[in-house]
Amino acid sequence: MKIYTRTGDKGETGLFGGGRVSKDHPRVVAYGCTDELNSVLGIARSINDDPDLETTLERLQTELFHLGAELAAAAGHETSLPDSARLAKGSEKWMEDGIDEAFEAMPPMRFFVLPGGTPVAAHLHLARTVCRRAERAVLTLSAAEPVAPHLILYLNRMSDFLFALARLANHQAGVEEEQWRVR
């Protein structure tokens, strides 16, 4: 299989279920942002040595592929995807549980923190910001075309989860969070 098809050489791409759109179409931007987020998570995985975090990040990457598949489907064709390729409704629940567990394991947060710390935590903070951009891109798409509400909810919860994971990675490594100070 060749990686290049030449079908996109004029700035268009195909959607699942048919149809072609410009590569700067809000749908393409939205699933492109989720792809970028998935890549940042891949970097975090590549430098991580915590088996529990590895399992968590692998699950996030897999679920992001499901979310991206739904976004890559032409409007009205999302239901044509097999269930195994779609993000299940309620997929955010496990992240909520993870946020609660992470915050219970750390001292209470009493100030804004500057992103950084360990390389893993810094990359998780980067992933959080890319996740927020993906969420904004999906919201932009939803203003023009129907988007399943659970996709937006998932990205919103995921950014919170990534924040909690970044803080936890620093906490477990004994790295003190740097406080944002107004000068």
Buried (B, 14 or more C-beta within 10 A) or exposed (E): EEEEEEEEEEEBBBBBBEBBBEEEBBBBBBBBBBBBBBEBBBBBBEEBEBEEBEEBBEBBBEBBBBBBBBBBBBBEBBEEBEEEBBBEEEBBEBBEEBBEEBBEEBEEEEEEBEBBBBBBBBBBBBBBBBBBBBBBBBBBBBEEEEBBEBBBBBBBBBBBBBBBBBBBBBBBEEEEBBEEEEE
